Amino acid sequence: MKQSYKIFFNERVLHIYHPEQTAVEPAPNSALKYANRAELQEQILKFAASNSMVQAVVYSDHPSATLEEIKAMFHYIEAAGGVVEGPGGFLLCIHRLGVWDLPKGKAEAGELPSETALREVEEECGIGNIALRDKITDTYHTYEHKGKMVLKRTHWFAMSVDVLQPLTPQLSEDILAAEWLGRDRLGEVLQNTYPSIVEVLEKGGYVE
């Protein structure tokens, strides 16, 4: 199976596909036309600055190489996070910057992604004794920080705990609340979170 990638620009998505394979039906006129790296960068920066296109597609014979080219156009960051499940199917969610989110953060020098994910969950929510399970997926999303456009790759892992521990949100990271949410409350999370978080929860089998 040929590799494909998805990069979130807030609510909008840039897909990278091999010409012989698409995972979604491209929107009309969504394919970016380019002949070289400079033209590709110009097209992507136009897409980033415009809200008129909700979706764009880059076709490439070598999607992974094209992704590396796109990384070089941004300030690139590696991060990791976790979906922590407790007894009864409760999930650990945080409330940050007005939306629901999952604990995650930037990698420190020399860390494996799994180590970053565990450390960030512990720091952002104040819990321990976390069991690392399977890798769920990777997500890519962009944002602006101090005048720079950032592209962040986040490695996501399934995790579990034996008891629903008391939670202490990391206020210094703008986390106003950390809560154990039952599956009956995940609907409100899906209505007020980032598209990349929805994808993580779907790929992890936590929501349909």
N, C-alpha and C positions, 0 to 999 in steps of 0.2 A: 504493500500500500504506500503510495507516494505521500510524503509529508506535506502538511499545510499548516499555516499559522494564522493567528488572529491577534490584532493589536487594537485595544480599546482607546478611543479618543473621547473621553467622557461617555456620552450615550451613543456615539457613532463608532463604526468598526471598519478597520482596514484588514482585508483578507489577503494572504499570499498563497497562491495556488500554482501547481503545475498545470500547463495548458490542457492536459488530458484529464484533469480531475478537479471537481468543485464539490464542496460540501453543502453549499446553499445555492439557490437560484440567484445569480447576480442581478441587481437592479439595473434597469436600462441606463446606458451610458456611464456605468460605474467603473469600467476598466480604465486604468491609468495608462496613457500612451507615453512611452519613453524609449529612447534609443541608446542611452548611456546612463552612467551613474549620476551625472550632473542633472540630467533631465528628470530622472527618478526623484532626486532630492527636491527639485523644484515642484514636481507634482505632489509629493507628500506634504511639503510645507504649505502648499495651497490648500490641500485637504484639511490640514490641521487648523488653518486659519478660517476656514469656511464652515458655516453651519447648514449650508444648503444641501450638501450631500450627506445622507445618513450612512452610506456604505460606499466603500471603494474597494477595487480588486486589483492586485498586482499579479500578473501572470509571469511565471519564471520557469525556465527549464531546470533551475537549481534553487528551489525555495529556501533551503537553509543558507546558501551563500547570499541570497538577496536579503534575508533577515539580518545577516551580519553587516551588510552594507547599510541597512536602515539603522541598525544600532549605532553605527559610526556618525550618523546625522544628529544624534541626541547625546545628552549627558546620560550615560547608561549606568543603571544600578541593579545589583542582584539583591534579592530579598527572599524571605521565606515566612510561612505562617502555617497555622493549623486549624483544623476543625475538631474541636474537643467534644467527645460524646461521653456523657455520664450515665449512671443508672436511670432506667426509665426512658432512655432516648433523649434526654435533655441535652441541648447544645449550648456551648459557651459562646455568647455573642457580646460585642462591645458597642457602645454608642459614642461616636466620635464625629465632631464637626457636623452635627445635626442629622447624621444618618447611621443606620446599623452597619456594622462591619465585623470582620473577624480579626483576631490578633495576628499581627505580622510585623515585620520590620527588616531593616537593612542588615546584610551580612557584615560581620566583622572579619578582619584579615585572618586567613587560615581556617575559617570555619567551613564545615560541610553544610549543605542546605538543611539537612535534618537537625544539625546542632543549632543553627540559627533559628529554626522554627520552634524548637523546644525552649530555647532561651527567651525568645520574644514572648511566647505565651506565658512563661513564668513571670517575666518582668511586667508585662502589660496587665496581667490579671491577678498576680500575687498568689499563684498556686504552685504545687509541686507534685511529685509522684505521678508524673504523666507518662503513660505508655505510648510509644511511637508505633503506629500501625503502617498502613500502606501509603505510598505516594498517590495522590489523587490526580493532579494535573499541574501544569504551569500556566500562568496567565501573564499577559503583557499589557501594560496600560501607560498612557502618557499623561503628563501634567506639567504645569509651569511652576518653577520655584526660583525665586530671586532673579527673575528675568531670563532664566534658562529653561529650555524645553527638556524634560526628563523622560526617559523611557525606562520603566521598571519591569523587570522579570521577577515574578514571585513563584517560588516553589511551594506547593500546597501539600500538606500531609494530613492523613487521618490520625487522630489521637484518641485516647480514652483515659478515664480515671475511674477508680473504684467507688468513690463517694463524691457527692456534690459539695465540694469544699467552699468555705466562705471566700468571697472575691474582693480584691482590693484594686480598683482601677488606677492606672498610672496617670495621674492628673497632669504630670509634666509633658505627657504625649497627647494632651487634649482629649483624653478618654474620660468622659463624664460618668459613665456607668458600665459595669460588666455584670451580665446576668446569665443565669441558666434558664434557657427558654425551652418550653415543651413544644412538641411538634405542632400543637394547635395554635401556636403563636408565630410560626415561621411565615405565615401569610403576611403579617405586618412587616416582617423583615424584608421580604421580597418586594414589597411596595415602596420601601424606602431604603434602598441600598444601591450599590454600584452594579452595573451589568456583569462585571467580572466576578463579583461575589455570587451572583445568581448562578453563573456558569459553574463555579466551584461546588456549590451545594447540589446542583443537578448532576454533575459528573461523579460526585461522591455518593449519589443515591439517597441523599437526605430529603430531597423534594422531587416531585415529578414534573 
